[in-house]
Amino acid sequence: MRLIVFLTLAMMAIVASANVLVQYPVNDWLTWGALTYPISYFVTDLANRLRGPLAARRVVWAGFALAVVLSAWLATPRIALASGAAFLASQMLDVSVFDRLRGRAWWQPPLFSSVIGSALDTALFFALAFAGTTMPWVTLAIGDYGVKVAIALAMLAPWWWVAARTRRDRSMRSADPDG
């Protein structure tokens, strides 16, 4: 239970900070939010790997509720609503893709679920949050998605550690005659 609470609070902090940072473009191709938000897929996938899809969905729902409220206060209502819709759709897709790929090579579920979820999140969020504004939202979406894919690849390093540790823990439990 403590793990789920920790992951939910981490999710809320990641999403709320990304919603503040997305309002500040680095240039016409990138926002600061692209550097924080992709970590949310690591959090979801970690819950999925360690506790299963039901726990991951709980983290998503709770993180969604907390982050939308916090984002409406820290960012703008439009960004909070766009983020909430994109977050919920993309994270639920991430949970499903990850779970479907469970049992394949350790790197496939987190990488493919994050890349696919990020595509949906980016398309929905930028269209809902910035269409009709002066923000160059199409180029920002393209740039942000590229960074999200790069971060998904970089997150394979901690995933390797998680996969190795869970394999080791499982083998130790199966070798324990009292376990």
C-alpha positions as semicolon CSV with decimal commas, in nm:
position;residue;x (nm);y (nm);z (nm)
1;M;0,000;0,000;0,000
2;R;0,285;0,240;0,080
3;L;0,427;0,185;-0,268
4;I;0,096;0,281;-0,432
5;V;0,064;0,595;-0,217
6;F;0,422;0,693;-0,300
7;L;0,367;0,633;-0,674
8;T;0,040;0,831;-0,665
9;L;0,208;1,129;-0,498
10;A;0,497;1,106;-0,743
11;M;0,248;1,100;-1,031
12;M;0,070;1,408;-0,898
13;A;0,398;1,600;-0,860
14;I;0,523;1,501;-1,205
15;V;0,201;1,591;-1,386
16;A;0,144;1,917;-1,198
17;S;0,502;2,031;-1,258
18;A;0,477;1,939;-1,626
19;N;0,154;2,141;-1,655
20;V;0,327;2,447;-1,517
21;L;0,641;2,395;-1,727
22;V;0,453;2,332;-2,054
23;Q;0,350;2,697;-2,052
24;Y;0,714;2,797;-2,102
25;P;0,855;2,709;-2,442
26;V;1,228;2,654;-2,472
27;N;1,191;2,747;-2,840
28;D;0,931;2,688;-3,115
29;W;0,990;2,312;-3,092
30;L;1,005;2,232;-2,723
31;T;0,852;2,314;-2,386
32;W;1,007;2,256;-2,046
33;G;0,717;2,021;-1,965
34;A;0,855;1,763;-2,209
35;L;1,145;1,708;-1,973
36;T;0,931;1,605;-1,675
37;Y;0,608;1,448;-1,801
38;P;0,760;1,132;-1,958
39;I;0,862;1,017;-1,610
40;S;0,490;0,962;-1,542
41;Y;0,501;0,659;-1,772
42;F;0,783;0,513;-1,564
43;V;0,567;0,556;-1,253
44;T;0,266;0,389;-1,415
45;D;0,473;0,107;-1,560
46;L;0,647;0,051;-1,228
47;A;0,310;0,009;-1,056
48;N;0,204;-0,224;-1,338
49;R;0,516;-0,438;-1,319
50;L;0,531;-0,462;-0,940
51;R;0,159;-0,473;-0,850
52;G;-0,028;-0,542;-1,174
53;P;-0,264;-0,348;-1,403
54;L;-0,532;-0,291;-1,138
55;A;-0,283;-0,114;-0,910
56;A;-0,147;0,084;-1,205
57;R;-0,498;0,201;-1,292
58;R;-0,550;0,308;-0,929
59;V;-0,232;0,515;-0,946
60;V;-0,355;0,670;-1,272
61;W;-0,701;0,755;-1,136
62;A;-0,573;0,898;-0,809
63;G;-0,287;1,083;-0,978
64;F;-0,534;1,219;-1,234
65;A;-0,770;1,358;-0,970
66;L;-0,496;1,516;-0,762
67;A;-0,303;1,654;-1,059
68;V;-0,605;1,813;-1,228
69;V;-0,700;1,999;-0,909
70;L;-0,342;2,109;-0,845
71;S;-0,290;2,202;-1,212
72;A;-0,604;2,417;-1,220
73;W;-0,454;2,612;-0,933
74;L;-0,092;2,624;-1,057
75;A;-0,148;2,651;-1,432
76;T;-0,475;2,741;-1,606
77;P;-0,811;2,562;-1,616
78;R;-0,768;2,500;-1,990
79;I;-0,430;2,335;-1,938
80;A;-0,564;2,138;-1,640
81;L;-0,860;2,003;-1,842
82;A;-0,650;1,930;-2,151
83;S;-0,390;1,760;-1,935
84;G;-0,652;1,559;-1,749
85;A;-0,815;1,429;-2,068
86;A;-0,483;1,350;-2,236
87;F;-0,336;1,202;-1,919
88;L;-0,628;0,970;-1,850
89;A;-0,653;0,843;-2,209
90;S;-0,279;0,798;-2,259
91;Q;-0,206;0,643;-1,919
92;M;-0,490;0,391;-1,951
93;L;-0,357;0,301;-2,296
94;D;-0,009;0,268;-2,145
95;V;-0,139;0,028;-1,877
96;S;-0,312;-0,187;-2,141
97;V;-0,015;-0,199;-2,379
98;F;0,228;-0,273;-2,096
99;D;0,009;-0,553;-1,963
100;R;-0,039;-0,704;-2,310
101;L;0,339;-0,710;-2,361
102;R;0,408;-0,852;-2,015
103;G;0,624;-1,162;-2,047
104;R;0,823;-1,033;-2,344
105;A;1,179;-0,904;-2,319
106;W;1,213;-0,675;-2,014
107;W;1,256;-0,360;-2,224
108;Q;0,958;-0,404;-2,458
109;P;0,662;-0,335;-2,225
110;P;0,796;-0,009;-2,079
111;L;0,937;0,124;-2,405
112;F;0,646;0,043;-2,635
113;S;0,377;0,142;-2,386
114;S;0,551;0,474;-2,318
115;V;0,606;0,556;-2,686
116;I;0,245;0,472;-2,777
117;G;0,099;0,646;-2,471
118;S;0,313;0,954;-2,533
119;A;0,187;0,982;-2,892
120;L;-0,175;0,990;-2,774
121;D;-0,097;1,224;-2,485
122;T;0,092;1,469;-2,705
123;A;-0,174;1,483;-2,976
124;L;-0,463;1,528;-2,733
125;F;-0,292;1,766;-2,495
126;F;-0,150;2,012;-2,746
127;A;-0,469;2,020;-2,954
128;L;-0,690;2,078;-2,650
129;A;-0,458;2,314;-2,462
130;F;-0,324;2,535;-2,738
131;A;-0,533;2,510;-3,059
132;G;-0,665;2,856;-3,143
133;T;-0,396;3,033;-2,942
134;T;-0,081;3,207;-3,060
135;M;0,137;2,920;-2,936
136;P;0,303;2,727;-3,222
137;W;0,138;2,412;-3,084
138;V;0,199;2,181;-3,380
139;T;0,576;2,230;-3,378
140;L;0,578;2,220;-2,998
141;A;0,389;1,889;-3,009
142;I;0,637;1,742;-3,258
143;G;0,937;1,855;-3,054
144;D;0,788;1,744;-2,724
145;Y;0,704;1,401;-2,864
146;G;1,063;1,359;-2,984
147;V;1,189;1,438;-2,634
148;K;0,934;1,200;-2,480
149;V;1,060;0,917;-2,701
150;A;1,421;0,999;-2,612
151;I;1,337;0,998;-2,241
152;A;1,150;0,666;-2,280
153;L;1,471;0,524;-2,425
154;A;1,680;0,675;-2,144
155;M;1,441;0,531;-1,885
156;L;1,543;0,183;-2,000
157;A;1,847;0,220;-1,772
158;P;1,642;0,223;-1,450
159;W;1,410;-0,036;-1,607
160;W;1,703;-0,271;-1,652
161;W;1,774;-0,239;-1,279
162;V;1,405;-0,298;-1,187
163;A;1,386;-0,602;-1,417
164;A;1,709;-0,749;-1,277
165;R;1,598;-0,692;-0,920
166;T;1,251;-0,843;-0,967
167;R;1,405;-1,146;-1,141
168;R;1,650;-1,188;-0,853
169;D;1,375;-1,149;-0,592
170;R;1,157;-1,406;-0,769
171;S;1,440;-1,656;-0,797
172;M;1,523;-1,611;-0,428
173;R;1,159;-1,672;-0,329
174;S;1,133;-1,982;-0,546
175;A;1,458;-2,120;-0,400
176;D;1,334;-2,065;-0,043
177;P;1,186;-2,398;0,082
178;D;0,977;-2,207;0,340
179;G;0,857;-1,944;0,088
